[in-house]
Amino acid sequence: MTPERSAIDWIAVDWGTTRLRAWAMRGGQPQAARASDRGMGALSPETFEPALLDLVADWLPAAGRMPVIACGMVGARGGWVEADYRPTPCPPLDPRRAAVPPTSDPRLDVRILPGLSQADPPDVMRGEETQIAGFLAGEPGFRGTLCLPGTHSKWVRIADGQVLGFRTFLTGELFALLARQSVLRLTIAAAEPDPDAYLQAGRQALADPHAASSGLFALRAASLLQGLAPPQAAGRLSGLLIGAELAAARAFWQAAPVALIGAPRLTRLYETLLLAAGARACHKDGGTAVLAGLAAARQAMLEET
């Protein structure tokens, strides 16, 4: 359903590497939502505006300008325009430092939120800071750790409304590479991970830091010699990789509450292992968090004017 243009006073955009999501907003409430597969990875700088217009042109006013607040890889180097990285420790958002990309359509007033950086060890995030801001909008007094699982998962220390530091793991990307491009593709194919196999392997990797690296080829061997089925192989691969990540991130979760933010299926995998290890963990929806963060950025911009 297309809302009346008069019911829209700004547009929220979450623009990642593979997906573009947009919401027609009135205040802090979405009136409609749309998505496309025209993520940053498939675009060049001059094609971002057409991709956005293809999705939201009928939400724009006949005259005047529509505020568009965007986060994610749209602001990366090679995106529409590069947005700054703000050094931590700092609050997750500062809309005053948003980047303004060039536009041809006079109705567009686009602002791209900056990411966050860390000097030691070197690290960056882009998009997750908006999810963090959305979480803190509902939990302003939270002190502890946020984990944002994904292609590149983030572990983030939070206190007094600030991001104190963070660490990134390539777990999701490693799973995709191993399952689709390594010799393990012959064993896993496109199988969904078996939950029991996942939990068993995850506990093994949590207890033994070397289990992941030493156990990978064993999945192929078990397939050839013991008939290990693809779902069990996929479950073990997922458990070994996520368990190794949790073992390496133990300092983030062992003595602090953890809120997991992301896609429900993936956050539940992390939550299962964390709870099994005795951590205090809960999960929150990533889409809800990013929209709340974009709404917080919009409100901050209004208060500045």
Phi and psi in degrees as GROMACS dihedral restraints (atoms count N, CA, C in turn):
[ dihedral_restraints ]
;  ai    aj    ak    al  type     phi  dphi    fc
    3     4     5     6     1   -97.5    20    10
    4     5     6     7     1   121.6    20    10
    6     7     8     9     1   -72.8    20    10
    7     8     9    10     1   158.9    20    10
    9    10    11    12     1   -61.5    20    10
   10    11    12    13     1   140.4    20    10
   12    13    14    15     1   -59.5    20    10
   13    14    15    16     1   -31.3    20    10
   15    16    17    18     1   -69.1    20    10
   16    17    18    19     1   -16.6    20    10
   18    19    20    21     1   -87.9    20    10
   19    20    21    22     1    -0.4    20    10
   21    22    23    24     1  -113.2    20    10
   22    23    24    25     1   124.6    20    10
   24    25    26    27     1  -116.6    20    10
   25    26    27    28     1    -4.9    20    10
   27    28    29    30     1  -166.9    20    10
   28    29    30    31     1   168.1    20    10
   30    31    32    33     1  -125.1    20    10
   31    32    33    34     1   130.2    20    10
   33    34    35    36     1   -99.1    20    10
   34    35    36    37     1   137.9    20    10
   36    37    38    39     1  -136.2    20    10
   37    38    39    40     1   129.0    20    10
   39    40    41    42     1  -115.1    20    10
   40    41    42    43     1   109.5    20    10
   42    43    44    45     1  -118.8    20    10
   43    44    45    46     1   100.2    20    10
   45    46    47    48     1   -96.6    20    10
   46    47    48    49     1  -167.2    20    10
   48    49    50    51     1   -68.9    20    10
   49    50    51    52     1   -37.2    20    10
   51    52    53    54     1  -114.1    20    10
   52    53    54    55     1   -17.3    20    10
   54    55    56    57     1  -133.9    20    10
   55    56    57    58     1   149.0    20    10
   57    58    59    60     1  -120.5    20    10
   58    59    60    61     1   123.1    20    10
   60    61    62    63     1  -122.7    20    10
   61    62    63    64     1   139.6    20    10
   63    64    65    66     1  -138.3    20    10
   64    65    66    67     1   145.9    20    10
   66    67    68    69     1  -128.0    20    10
   67    68    69    70     1   131.2    20    10
   69    70    71    72     1   -80.3    20    10
   70    71    72    73     1   122.8    20    10
   72    73    74    75     1  -117.2    20    10
   73    74    75    76     1   145.7    20    10
   75    76    77    78     1  -127.7    20    10
   76    77    78    79     1   109.5    20    10
   78    79    80    81     1    63.7    20    10
   79    80    81    82     1  -127.5    20    10
   81    82    83    84     1   -98.0    20    10
   82    83    84    85     1    10.3    20    10
   84    85    86    87     1  -111.9    20    10
   85    86    87    88     1   128.0    20    10
   87    88    89    90     1   -72.7    20    10
   88    89    90    91     1   136.2    20    10
   90    91    92    93     1  -100.6    20    10
   91    92    93    94     1   -23.7    20    10
   93    94    95    96     1  -165.0    20    10
   94    95    96    97     1   158.6    20    10
   96    97    98    99     1  -138.2    20    10
   97    98    99   100     1   144.4    20    10
   99   100   101   102     1  -142.6    20    10
  100   101   102   103     1   159.9    20    10
  102   103   104   105     1  -149.3    20    10
  103   104   105   106     1   156.2    20    10
  105   106   107   108     1  -145.4    20    10
  106   107   108   109     1   169.6    20    10
  108   109   110   111     1   -94.1    20    10
  109   110   111   112     1    18.3    20    10
  111   112   113   114     1   -91.2    20    10
  112   113   114   115     1    68.7    20    10
  114   115   116   117     1   -77.1    20    10
  115   116   117   118     1   173.4    20    10
  117   118   119   120     1   -56.7    20    10
  118   119   120   121     1   -35.1    20    10
  120   121   122   123     1   -66.0    20    10
  121   122   123   124     1   -18.4    20    10
  123   124   125   126     1  -103.0    20    10
  124   125   126   127     1     6.5    20    10
  126   127   128   129     1  -123.0    20    10
  127   128   129   130     1   156.5    20    10
  129   130   131   132     1  -108.0    20    10
  130   131   132   133     1   162.7    20    10
  132   133   134   135     1   -52.1    20    10
  133   134   135   136     1   -35.7    20    10
  135   136   137   138     1   -78.9    20    10
  136   137   138   139     1    -8.8    20    10
  138   139   140   141     1  -102.6    20    10
  139   140   141   142     1     0.3    20    10
  141   142   143   144     1   -67.3    20    10
  142   143   144   145     1   -45.3    20    10
  144   145   146   147     1   -61.7    20    10
  145   146   147   148     1   -47.8    20    10
  147   148   149   150     1   -59.3    20    10
  148   149   150   151     1   -38.0    20    10
  150   151   152   153     1   -64.1    20    10
  151   152   153   154     1   -39.8    20    10
  153   154   155   156     1   -67.7    20    10
  154   155   156   157     1   -44.1    20    10
  156   157   158   159     1   -64.1    20    10
  157   158   159   160     1   -35.8    20    10
  159   160   161   162     1   -58.2    20    10
  160   161   162   163     1   -30.0    20    10
  162   163   164   165     1   -90.9    20    10
  163   164   165   166     1   -35.3    20    10
  165   166   167   168     1  -125.9    20    10
  166   167   168   169     1     8.6    20    10
  168   169   170   171     1   -55.5    20    10
  169   170   171   172     1   -38.4    20    10
  171   172   173   174     1   -77.7    20    10
  172   173   174   175     1    -2.9    20    10
  174   175   176   177     1   -89.8    20    10
  175   176   177   178     1   -12.6    20    10
  177   178   179   180     1   -80.4    20    10
  178   179   180   181     1   151.1    20    10
  180   181   182   183     1   -73.9    20    10
  181   182   183   184     1   158.2    20    10
  183   184   185   186     1   -66.0    20    10
  184   185   186   187     1   -32.2    20    10
  186   187   188   189     1  -142.0    20    10
  187   188   189   190     1   155.8    20    10
  189   190   191   192     1    91.2    20    10
  190   191   192   193     1  -176.9    20    10
  192   193   194   195     1  -118.6    20    10
  193   194   195   196     1   143.7    20    10
  195   196   197   198     1  -107.3    20    10
  196   197   198   199     1   119.5    20    10
  198   199   200   201     1   -65.3    20    10
  199   200   201   202     1   132.5    20    10
  201   202   203   204     1  -126.7    20    10
  202   203   204   205     1   120.5    20    10
  204   205   206   207     1  -112.1    20    10
  205   206   207   208     1   122.3    20    10
  207   208   209   210     1  -124.5    20    10
  208   209   210   211     1   149.1    20    10
  210   211   212   213     1  -135.2    20    10
  211   212   213   214     1   167.0    20    10
  213   214   215   216     1   104.5    20    10
  214   215   216   217     1  -158.4    20    10
  216   217   218   219     1   -71.1    20    10
  217   218   219   220     1    -6.5    20    10
  219   220   221   222     1   -57.9    20    10
  220   221   222   223     1   -25.9    20    10
  222   223   224   225     1   -98.5    20    10
  223   224   225   226     1    11.0    20    10
  225   226   227   228     1   -78.7    20    10
  226   227   228   229     1   165.1    20    10
  228   229   230   231     1   -63.0    20    10
  229   230   231   232     1   123.0    20    10
  231   232   233   234     1    95.1    20    10
  232   233   234   235     1    -3.3    20    10
  234   235   236   237     1   -85.2    20    10
  235   236   237   238     1  -154.0    20    10
  237   238   239   240     1   -64.5    20    10
  238   239   240   241     1   -50.5    20    10
  240   241   242   243     1  -154.4    20    10
  241   242   243   244     1   145.5    20    10
  243   244   245   246     1   -78.6    20    10
  244   245   246   247     1   126.0    20    10
  246   247   248   249     1   -95.6    20    10
  247   248   249   250     1   154.0    20    10
  249   250   251   252     1   -62.2    20    10
  250   251   252   253     1   161.8    20    10
  252   253   254   255     1  -104.6    20    10
  253   254   255   256     1   129.0    20    10
  255   256   257   258     1   -94.2    20    10
  256   257   258   259     1   129.7    20    10
  258   259   260   261     1   -73.2    20    10
  259   260   261   262     1   139.0    20    10
  261   262   263   264     1   -86.7    20    10
  262   263   264   265     1   155.0    20    10
  264   265   266   267     1   -76.9    20    10
  265   266   267   268     1   143.7    20    10
  267   268   269   270     1  -170.3    20    10
  268   269   270   271     1   163.3    20    10
  270   271   272   273     1   -61.7    20    10
  271   272   273   274     1   154.8    20    10
  273   274   275   276     1   -65.0    20    10
  274   275   276   277     1   -28.2    20    10
  276   277   278   279     1  -126.9    20    10
  277   278   279   280     1   144.5    20    10
  279   280   281   282     1  -143.1    20    10
  280   281   282   283     1    87.9    20    10
  282   283   284   285     1   -61.1    20    10
  283   284   285   286     1   -17.8    20    10
  285   286   287   288     1   -64.7    20    10
  286   287   288   289     1   -21.3    20    10
  288   289   290   291     1  -100.3    20    10
  289   290   291   292     1    18.2    20    10
  291   292   293   294     1   -65.2    20    10
  292   293   294   295     1   145.2    20    10
  294   295   296   297     1   -87.0    20    10
  295   296   297   298     1   148.7    20    10
  297   298   299   300     1  -116.5    20    10
  298   299   300   301     1   108.3    20    10
  300   301   302   303     1   -78.7    20    10
  301   302   303   304     1   157.8    20    10
  303   304   305   306     1   -70.6    20    10
  304   305   306   307     1   139.0    20    10
  306   307   308   309     1  -133.9    20    10
  307   308   309   310     1   149.0    20    10
  309   310   311   312     1   -95.0    20    10
  310   311   312   313     1   -33.4    20    10
  312   313   314   315     1   -77.7    20    10
  313   314   315   316     1   117.2    20    10
  315   316   317   318     1   -66.8    20    10
  316   317   318   319     1   -10.5    20    10
  318   319   320   321     1   -82.5    20    10
  319   320   321   322     1   -12.8    20    10
  321   322   323   324     1   -91.8    20    10
  322   323   324   325     1   128.6    20    10
  324   325   326   327     1  -124.1    20    10
  325   326   327   328     1    87.8    20    10
  327   328   329   330     1   -98.6    20    10
  328   329   330   331     1   133.8    20    10
  330   331   332   333     1  -127.0    20    10
  331   332   333   334     1   131.6    20    10
  333   334   335   336     1  -111.6    20    10
  334   335   336   337     1   121.1    20    10
  336   337   338   339     1   -70.6    20    10
  337   338   339   340     1   145.4    20    10
  339   340   341   342     1   -75.8    20    10
  340   341   342   343     1   160.1    20    10
  342   343   344   345     1   -92.8    20    10
  343   344   345   346     1  -166.1    20    10
  345   346   347   348     1  -124.9    20    10
  346   347   348   349     1   153.9    20    10
  348   349   350   351     1  -135.5    20    10
  349   350   351   352     1   162.5    20    10
  351   352   353   354     1  -140.0    20    10
  352   353   354   355     1   135.0    20    10
  354   355   356   357     1   -82.6    20    10
  355   356   357   358     1   -38.4    20    10
  357   358   359   360     1  -143.7    20    10
  358   359   360   361     1   110.9    20    10
  360   361   362   363     1   -71.5    20    10
  361   362   363   364     1   152.0    20    10
  363   364   365   366     1   -61.0    20    10
  364   365   366   367     1   133.4    20    10
  366   367   368   369     1  -162.3    20    10
  367   368   369   370     1   157.2    20    10
  369   370   371   372     1  -143.9    20    10
  370   371   372   373     1   157.6    20    10
  372   373   374   375     1  -141.9    20    10
  373   374   375   376     1   149.0    20    10
  375   376   377   378     1  -146.9    20    10
  376   377   378   379     1   111.8    20    10
  378   379   380   381     1   109.1    20    10
  379   380   381   382     1   -43.7    20    10
  381   382   383   384     1   -64.5    20    10
  382   383   384   385     1   -30.9    20    10
  384   385   386   387     1   -60.7    20    10
  385   386   387   388     1   -30.6    20    10
  387   388   389   390     1   -73.4    20    10
  388   389   390   391     1   -37.8    20    10
  390   391   392   393     1   -63.3    20    10
  391   392   393   394     1   -39.7    20    10
  393   394   395   396     1   -62.3    20    10
  394   395   396   397     1   -44.4    20    10
  396   397   398   399     1   -61.7    20    10
  397   398   399   400     1   -38.6    20    10
  399   400   401   402     1   -66.0    20    10
  400   401   402   403     1   -40.5    20    10
  402   403   404   405     1   -61.9    20    10
  403   404   405   406     1   -46.0    20    10
  405   406   407   408     1   -68.7    20    10
  406   407   408   409     1   -24.2    20    10
  408   409   410   411     1   -61.9    20    10
  409   410   411   412     1   -32.2    20    10
  411   412   413   414     1   -95.4    20    10
  412   413   414   415     1   -18.5    20    10
  414   415   416   417     1  -133.1    20    10
  415   416   417   418     1    65.5    20    10
  417   418   419   420     1   -64.8    20    10
  418   419   420   421     1   -23.8    20    10
  420   421   422   423     1   -93.8    20    10
  421   422   423   424     1     9.1    20    10
  423   424   425   426     1   -63.6    20    10
  424   425   426   427     1   133.5    20    10
  426   427   428   429     1  -129.7    20    10
  427   428   429   430     1   119.3    20    10
  429   430   431   432     1   159.4    20    10
  430   431   432   433     1  -142.5    20    10
  432   433   434   435     1  -123.1    20    10
  433   434   435   436     1   137.6    20    10
  435   436   437   438     1  -107.5    20    10
  436   437   438   439     1   134.7    20    10
  438   439   440   441     1  -116.6    20    10
  439   440   441   442     1   127.1    20    10
  441   442   443   444     1  -117.6    20    10
  442   443   444   445     1    87.4    20    10
  444   445   446   447     1   -66.4    20    10
  445   446   447   448     1   151.1    20    10
  447   448   449   450     1   171.6    20    10
  448   449   450   451     1  -161.9    20    10
  450   451   452   453     1   -54.2    20    10
  451   452   453   454     1   -45.4    20    10
  453   454   455   456     1  -122.5    20    10
  454   455   456   457     1   102.0    20    10
  456   457   458   459     1   -81.0    20    10
  457   458   459   460     1   148.0    20    10
  459   460   461   462     1  -119.1    20    10
  460   461   462   463     1   137.9    20    10
  462   463   464   465     1  -114.8    20    10
  463   464   465   466     1   124.5    20    10
  465   466   467   468     1  -130.9    20    10
  466   467   468   469     1   127.7    20    10
  468   469   470   471     1   -88.1    20    10
  469   470   471   472     1   131.1    20    10
  471   472   473   474     1  -126.1    20    10
  472   473   474   475     1   134.9    20    10
  474   475   476   477     1  -158.2    20    10
  475   476   477   478     1   141.1    20    10
  477   478   479   480     1    53.9    20    10
  478   479   480   481     1    37.8    20    10
  480   481   482   483     1    73.7    20    10
  481   482   483   484     1    12.5    20    10
  483   484   485   486     1  -120.4    20    10
  484   485   486   487     1   151.2    20    10
  486   487   488   489     1   -85.7    20    10
  487   488   489   490     1   113.6    20    10
  489   490   491   492     1   -85.2    20    10
  490   491   492   493     1   -33.6    20    10
  492   493   494   495     1   179.9    20    10
  493   494   495   496     1   168.0    20    10
  495   496   497   498     1  -159.5    20    10
  496   497   498   499     1   168.0    20    10
  498   499   500   501     1  -145.4    20    10
  499   500   501   502     1   140.5    20    10
  501   502   503   504     1  -111.3    20    10
  502   503   504   505     1   139.8    20    10
  504   505   506   507     1  -123.1    20    10
  505   506   507   508     1   140.6    20    10
  507   508   509   510     1   -88.6    20    10
  508   509   510   511     1    27.5    20    10
  510   511   512   513     1   -57.6    20    10
  511   512   513   514     1   -49.1    20    10
  513   514   515   516     1   -63.1    20    10
  514   515   516   517     1   -40.2    20    10
  516   517   518   519     1   -67.7    20    10
  517   518   519   520     1   -39.3    20    10
  519   520   521   522     1   -62.2    20    10
  520   521   522   523     1   -42.8    20    10
  522   523   524   525     1   -59.3    20    10
  523   524   525   526     1   -46.7    20    10
  525   526   527   528     1   -62.9    20    10
  526   527   528   529     1   -43.2    20    10
  528   529   530   531     1   -64.7    20    10
  529   530   531   532     1   -45.3    20    10
  531   532   533   534     1   -68.4    20    10
  532   533   534   535     1   -42.0    20    10
  534   535   536   537     1   -73.4    20    10
  535   536   537   538     1   -26.3    20    10
  537   538   539   540     1  -111.4    20    10
  538   539   540   541     1   -22.7    20    10
  540   541   542   543     1  -125.7    20    10
  541   542   543   544     1   -13.5    20    10
  543   544   545   546     1   -92.9    20    10
  544   545   546   547     1  -176.4    20    10
  546   547   548   549     1   -61.0    20    10
  547   548   549   550     1   -22.2    20    10
  549   550   551   552     1   -69.0    20    10
  550   551   552   553     1   -13.8    20    10
  552   553   554   555     1   -61.6    20    10
  553   554   555   556     1   -27.6    20    10
  555   556   557   558     1   -72.6    20    10
  556   557   558   559     1   -19.5    20    10
  558   559   560   561     1   -99.9    20    10
  559   560   561   562     1   -37.9    20    10
  561   562   563   564     1   -94.2    20    10
  562   563   564   565     1   -36.8    20    10
  564   565   566   567     1    52.4    20    10
  565   566   567   568     1  -129.1    20    10
  567   568   569   570     1  -109.6    20    10
  568   569   570   571     1    26.0    20    10
  570   571   572   573     1   -68.1    20    10
  571   572   573   574     1   146.7    20    10
  573   574   575   576     1   -81.8    20    10
  574   575   576   577     1   139.3    20    10
  576   577   578   579     1   -63.4    20    10
  577   578   579   580     1   134.6    20    10
  579   580   581   582     1   -74.6    20    10
  580   581   582   583     1   128.5    20    10
  582   583   584   585     1   -61.8    20    10
  583   584   585   586     1   -40.6    20    10
  585   586   587   588     1   -67.9    20    10
  586   587   588   589     1   -41.2    20    10
  588   589   590   591     1   -65.1    20    10
  589   590   591   592     1   -37.6    20    10
  591   592   593   594     1   -60.8    20    10
  592   593   594   595     1   -49.7    20    10
  594   595   596   597     1   -64.7    20    10
  595   596   597   598     1   -42.2    20    10
  597   598   599   600     1   -61.7    20    10
  598   599   600   601     1   -47.3    20    10
  600   601   602   603     1   -69.7    20    10
  601   602   603   604     1   -35.9    20    10
  603   604   605   606     1   -63.3    20    10
  604   605   606   607     1   -42.7    20    10
  606   607   608   609     1   -64.0    20    10
  607   608   609   610     1   -38.2    20    10
  609   610   611   612     1   -62.0    20    10
  610   611   612   613     1   -45.8    20    10
  612   613   614   615     1   -68.7    20    10
  613   614   615   616     1   -34.0    20    10
  615   616   617   618     1   -63.5    20    10
  616   617   618   619     1   -37.7    20    10
  618   619   620   621     1   -80.9    20    10
  619   620   621   622     1   -27.7    20    10
  621   622   623   624     1  -131.6    20    10
  622   623   624   625     1   106.7    20    10
  624   625   626   627     1   -58.2    20    10
  625   626   627   628     1   -21.1    20    10
  627   628   629   630     1   -92.3    20    10
  628   629   630   631     1    -2.6    20    10
  630   631   632   633     1   -63.9    20    10
  631   632   633   634     1   -36.9    20    10
  633   634   635   636     1   -66.0    20    10
  634   635   636   637     1   -53.3    20    10
  636   637   638   639     1   -66.6    20    10
  637   638   639   640     1   -35.2    20    10
  639   640   641   642     1   -82.9    20    10
  640   641   642   643     1   -16.5    20    10
  642   643   644   645     1   -99.7    20    10
  643   644   645   646     1    -2.6    20    10
  645   646   647   648     1   -69.8    20    10
  646   647   648   649     1   -52.9    20    10
  648   649   650   651     1   -67.8    20    10
  649   650   651   652     1   -23.6    20    10
  651   652   653   654     1   -60.3    20    10
  652   653   654   655     1   -25.6    20    10
  654   655   656   657     1   -64.7    20    10
  655   656   657   658     1   -41.5    20    10
  657   658   659   660     1   -67.9    20    10
  658   659   660   661     1   -42.5    20    10
  660   661   662   663     1   -64.5    20    10
  661   662   663   664     1   -40.8    20    10
  663   664   665   666     1   -65.8    20    10
  664   665   666   667     1   -31.8    20    10
  666   667   668   669     1   -65.6    20    10
  667   668   669   670     1   -41.8    20    10
  669   670   671   672     1   -75.2    20    10
  670   671   672   673     1   -38.7    20    10
  672   673   674   675     1   -97.1    20    10
  673   674   675   676     1   -29.7    20    10
  675   676   677   678     1  -122.3    20    10
  676   677   678   679     1     2.4    20    10
  678   679   680   681     1    70.5    20    10
  679   680   681   682     1    30.2    20    10
  681   682   683   684     1   -56.0    20    10
  682   683   684   685     1   122.9    20    10
  684   685   686   687     1   -76.9    20    10
  685   686   687   688     1   152.1    20    10
  687   688   689   690     1   -53.5    20    10
  688   689   690   691     1   -43.7    20    10
  690   691   692   693     1   -61.9    20    10
  691   692   693   694     1   -37.8    20    10
  693   694   695   696     1   -68.7    20    10
  694   695   696   697     1   -38.9    20    10
  696   697   698   699     1   -64.3    20    10
  697   698   699   700     1   -44.0    20    10
  699   700   701   702     1   -63.6    20    10
  700   701   702   703     1   -40.4    20    10
  702   703   704   705     1   -63.1    20    10
  703   704   705   706     1   -43.4    20    10
  705   706   707   708     1   -66.2    20    10
  706   707   708   709     1   -40.9    20    10
  708   709   710   711     1   -60.9    20    10
  709   710   711   712     1   -47.0    20    10
  711   712   713   714     1   -61.0    20    10
  712   713   714   715     1   -44.4    20    10
  714   715   716   717     1   -64.6    20    10
  715   716   717   718     1   -41.8    20    10
  717   718   719   720     1   -61.9    20    10
  718   719   720   721     1   -43.3    20    10
  720   721   722   723     1   -72.7    20    10
  721   722   723   724     1   -46.1    20    10
  723   724   725   726     1   -69.1    20    10
  724   725   726   727     1   -38.3    20    10
  726   727   728   729     1   -61.1    20    10
  727   728   729   730     1   -41.2    20    10
  729   730   731   732     1   -64.0    20    10
  730   731   732   733     1   -38.8    20    10
  732   733   734   735     1   -62.6    20    10
  733   734   735   736     1   -46.9    20    10
  735   736   737   738     1   -63.0    20    10
  736   737   738   739     1   -37.6    20    10
  738   739   740   741     1   -62.7    20    10
  739   740   741   742     1   -42.8    20    10
  741   742   743   744     1   -70.4    20    10
  742   743   744   745     1   -27.1    20    10
  744   745   746   747     1   -97.8    20    10
  745   746   747   748     1    16.3    20    10
  747   748   749   750     1   -54.1    20    10
  748   749   750   751     1   -37.3    20    10
  750   751   752   753     1   -63.3    20    10
  751   752   753   754     1   -23.0    20    10
  753   754   755   756     1   -77.5    20    10
  754   755   756   757     1   -31.8    20    10
  756   757   758   759     1  -117.3    20    10
  757   758   759   760     1   -12.0    20    10
  759   760   761   762     1   -67.8    20    10
  760   761   762   763     1   -34.9    20    10
  762   763   764   765     1  -123.0    20    10
  763   764   765   766     1    22.2    20    10
  765   766   767   768     1  -143.1    20    10
  766   767   768   769     1   148.4    20    10
  768   769   770   771     1   -66.4    20    10
  769   770   771   772     1   146.7    20    10
  771   772   773   774     1  -122.7    20    10
  772   773   774   775     1   128.5    20    10
  774   775   776   777     1  -109.4    20    10
  775   776   777   778     1   123.9    20    10
  777   778   779   780     1   -95.3    20    10
  778   779   780   781     1   128.7    20    10
  780   781   782   783     1  -123.5    20    10
  781   782   783   784     1   121.9    20    10
  783   784   785   786     1   164.3    20    10
  784   785   786   787     1  -160.8    20    10
  786   787   788   789     1   -66.4    20    10
  787   788   789   790     1   135.1    20    10
  789   790   791   792     1   -53.2    20    10
  790   791   792   793     1   -45.2    20    10
  792   793   794   795     1   -61.9    20    10
  793   794   795   796     1   -43.6    20    10
  795   796   797   798     1   -72.8    20    10
  796   797   798   799     1   -41.7    20    10
  798   799   800   801     1   -63.8    20    10
  799   800   801   802     1   -32.7    20    10
  801   802   803   804     1   -66.5    20    10
  802   803   804   805     1   -33.4    20    10
  804   805   806   807     1   -60.8    20    10
  805   806   807   808     1   -46.7    20    10
  807   808   809   810     1   -64.6    20    10
  808   809   810   811     1   -43.7    20    10
  810   811   812   813     1   -60.9    20    10
  811   812   813   814     1   -41.0    20    10
  813   814   815   816     1   -57.4    20    10
  814   815   816   817     1   -47.4    20    10
  816   817   818   819     1   -70.7    20    10
  817   818   819   820     1   -39.3    20    10
  819   820   821   822     1   -62.6    20    10
  820   821   822   823     1   -45.0    20    10
  822   823   824   825     1   -64.5    20    10
  823   824   825   826     1   -38.3    20    10
  825   826   827   828     1   -63.9    20    10
  826   827   828   829     1   -27.5    20    10
  828   829   830   831     1   -89.2    20    10
  829   830   831   832     1     1.9    20    10
  831   832   833   834     1    90.2    20    10
  832   833   834   835     1    10.5    20    10
  834   835   836   837     1   -78.4    20    10
  835   836   837   838     1   159.9    20    10
  837   838   839   840     1   -96.1    20    10
  838   839   840   841     1   108.9    20    10
  840   841   842   843     1  -140.1    20    10
  841   842   843   844     1   146.4    20    10
  843   844   845   846     1  -143.7    20    10
  844   845   846   847     1   165.0    20    10
  846   847   848   849     1  -124.1    20    10
  847   848   849   850     1   150.4    20    10
  849   850   851   852     1  -129.6    20    10
  850   851   852   853     1   149.9    20    10
  852   853   854   855     1   -73.9    20    10
  853   854   855   856     1   130.3    20    10
  855   856   857   858     1   -68.4    20    10
  856   857   858   859     1   -36.8    20    10
  858   859   860   861     1   -64.7    20    10
  859   860   861   862     1   -40.3    20    10
  861   862   863   864     1   -63.9    20    10
  862   863   864   865     1   -40.8    20    10
  864   865   866   867     1   -66.6    20    10
  865   866   867   868     1   -42.7    20    10
  867   868   869   870     1   -67.6    20    10
  868   869   870   871     1   -36.7    20    10
  870   871   872   873     1   -68.3    20    10
  871   872   873   874     1   -39.2    20    10
  873   874   875   876     1   -63.8    20    10
  874   875   876   877     1   -36.3    20    10
  876   877   878   879     1   -68.2    20    10
  877   878   879   880     1   -41.3    20    10
  879   880   881   882     1   -63.7    20    10
  880   881   882   883     1   -38.6    20    10
  882   883   884   885     1   -65.5    20    10
  883   884   885   886     1   -37.7    20    10
  885   886   887   888     1   -64.2    20    10
  886   887   888   889     1   -39.1    20    10
  888   889   890   891     1   -64.6    20    10
  889   890   891   892     1   -42.6    20    10
  891   892   893   894     1   -60.4    20    10
  892   893   894   895     1   -44.4    20    10
  894   895   896   897     1   -64.1    20    10
  895   896   897   898     1   -40.1    20    10
  897   898   899   900     1   -63.9    20    10
  898   899   900   901     1   -38.0    20    10
  900   901   902   903     1   -64.7    20    10
  901   902   903   904     1   -40.6    20    10
  903   904   905   906     1   -64.3    20    10
  904   905   906   907     1   -38.6    20    10
  906   907   908   909     1   -69.8    20    10
  907   908   909   910     1   -23.4    20    10
  909   910   911   912     1   -77.4    20    10
  910   911   912   913     1   -21.9    20    10
